Amino acid sequence: MASNFFGELFRITTFGESHGAAIGVVIDGCPAGLSISKEEIDAELKVRQPGKSPYTSPRTEKDEAEILSGVFDGKTTGAPIAIVIWNKDADSSKYEPIKNLLRPGHANFTYLQKYGIFDYRGGGRSSARETAARVAAGAVAKKLLAHYDIEICAFVAEIGGIAINEPNIEAPHKLRKKILANPLFCPDAKATEKMMKAIEKAKDEGDSLGGILQCIAKLPVGLGDPVYGKLEAKLASAMLSLPATKGFEIGSGFAAARMKGSEHNDAFDVDENGQITTVTNYAGGTLGGISTGLPLTFRVAFKPTSSIKKQQDTVDLKGSKKPFKLPEGSRHDPCVAIRAVPILEAMTALVLADALLFNRSAKLG
């Protein structure tokens, strides 16, 4: 199976399956001398953990990182950083009764067609469980970015058609404190109440909801490369590699198609410090694929969770029509977008860390 790596200079390779012994990641290209600890990685993994509220899966993985290599005396050595996360709460028995059925919305069919074999236990390699490894790698990338005063904050912007009011995009670190205190990682308290009711209603009906996440990053001018290495192209690739993602837009996104050039162009100006800036930020923080120094802002759409309690129609591996219903006690998120917040931040950090290292060779002096 190819394509288990992401990035070029700051590169990660993940491994493991949902119900296997463990999942993990190998990080190549992280500069030596960066302070990083198991506790810092675990803190990021804790945000992603299931089982903490009625709005996420009840699977109770503690997700603690074990650093196997690449860190000595609390600092990176420049060698590959290997991190493993042991699976401790997998229950494969729930998948035995449905192993010969094609689960609606899942990858069973395509994996079987491509490889001739599929680990049906929790979805194997196609499971969102793999994203814990990305979050562990993202913790290292975030620490590198913090050294250069680069901040990232992702949050729930919409669930089930219920949208938030636009947050303050100038202070991602303050915004992050607010979203971490919210059960849905949402900065709008009023919208949160409506979202929770909508999720509870969907759960009662045996159904699920989709959502939209937004990410804001404070970064300097100059990250990203023209043509094929555009920052937004790298971000789109990163976000659409995540399970359940169905759309990506940066800045004004698809709304730009309904605007005039005179409305969408961000006029240049000089701020109170004498720095060149723009009056608006419809571009979302990039021009020509290179960061402008304004807040990077983009949105990612997540489909409703495919695993639902409602009975659905399907076929078995021989093509015979069958009813499909999850076994009692199956554990799934009613809205996958919620726990995707730290994953979105991690993938953003990986893209920006890669772009940062590339930028160091862009020009002399």
Buried (B, 14 or more C-beta within 10 A) or exposed (E): EEEEEBBBBBBBBBBBBBBBEBBBBBBBBBBEEBEBBBEBBBEBBBBBBBEBEEBBBBBEBEBBBBBEEBBEEEBBBEBBBBBBBBBEEBEEEBBEEBBEBBBBBBBBBEBBEEEEEBBBBBBBBBBBBBBBBBBBBBBBBBBBBBEEEBBBBBBBBBBBEBBBEEBEBEBBEEBBEBBEEBBBBBBBEEBBEBBBEBBEEBBEEEBBBBBBBBBBBBBEBBBBBEEEBBBBBBBBEBBBEBBBBEBBBBBBBEEBEEEEEEEBBBEEEEEEEEEEBBEBBBBBBBBEBBBBBBBBBBBBBBBBBBBBBEEBEBEBEEEEEBEBBBEEEBBBBBBBBBBBBBBBBBBBBBBBBBBBBBBEEEEEE
